[in-house]
């Protein structure tokens, strides 16, 4: 279930760095170039499928919005359901919200109260990147608040210098494909 160095390099080299976006001093990791590279995307999804096919998962939760992409593809591969974790105000039915702290203020994520029709489902949380961990930790709390069993949180990229994994590990084990 480990990626070879060649496969890691293929995936990592397919992710574009955009300097000074969204503000000066930030190097944004742009996954659109991973998505349009069929070899890199297939290598990544094959790896995730191999990793999670034995986890007996019922659902994958993807964090708004790039987690929707990887989560949906993986859910299809594993023949299980997909559940979105959205920014507040984006879901049309009854929701549960979780507030988290930003650098300057707060934000909220939400999930449908009835997101998991199966009782005590086994759930994987996925997103493209973990930075400070606030959004992912809030999503992990949400999943647990609706009586689901959060098995693991998965991130394509872990920006290790921001130490966000530490916040998420308070709620669930964490796996990252690439540590940067």
Rosetta blueprint (number, residue, H / E / L):
1 X L
2 X L
3 X L
4 X L
5 X H
6 X H
7 X H
8 X H
9 X H
10 X H
11 X H
12 X H
13 X H
14 X L
15 X L
16 X E
17 X E
18 X E
19 X E
20 X L
21 X L
22 X L
23 X L
24 X L
25 X L
26 X L
27 X E
28 X E
29 X E
30 X E
31 X L
32 X H
33 X H
34 X H
35 X H
36 X L
37 X L
38 X H
39 X H
40 X H
41 X H
42 X H
43 X H
44 X H
45 X H
46 X H
47 X H
48 X H
49 X H
50 X H
51 X H
52 X H
53 X L
54 X L
55 X L
56 X L
57 X L
58 X L
59 X E
60 X E
61 X E
62 X E
63 X E
64 X L
65 X L
66 X H
67 X H
68 X H
69 X H
70 X H
71 X H
72 X H
73 X H
74 X H
75 X H
76 X H
77 X H
78 X H
79 X L
80 X L
81 X E
82 X E
83 X E
84 X E
85 X E
86 X E
87 X E
88 X L
89 X L
90 X L
91 X L
92 X L
93 X L
94 X L
95 X E
96 X E
97 X E
98 X E
99 X E
100 X E
101 X E
102 X E
103 X L
104 X L
105 X E
106 X E
107 X E
108 X E
109 X E
110 X E
111 X E
112 X E
113 X L
114 X L
115 X L
116 X L
117 X L
118 X L
119 X L
120 X L
121 X L
122 X E
123 X E
124 X E
125 X E
126 X E
127 X E
128 X E
129 X E
130 X E
131 X L
132 X L
133 X L
134 X H
135 X H
136 X H
137 X H
138 X H
139 X H
140 X H
141 X H
142 X H
143 X H
144 X H
145 X H
146 X L
147 X L
148 X L
149 X E
150 X E
151 X E
152 X E
153 X E
154 X E
155 X E
156 X E
157 X E
158 X E
159 X L
160 X H
161 X H
162 X H
163 X L
164 X L
165 X H
166 X H
167 X H
168 X H
169 X H
170 X L
171 X L
172 X L
173 X L
174 X E
175 X E
176 X E
177 X E
178 X E
179 X E
180 X L
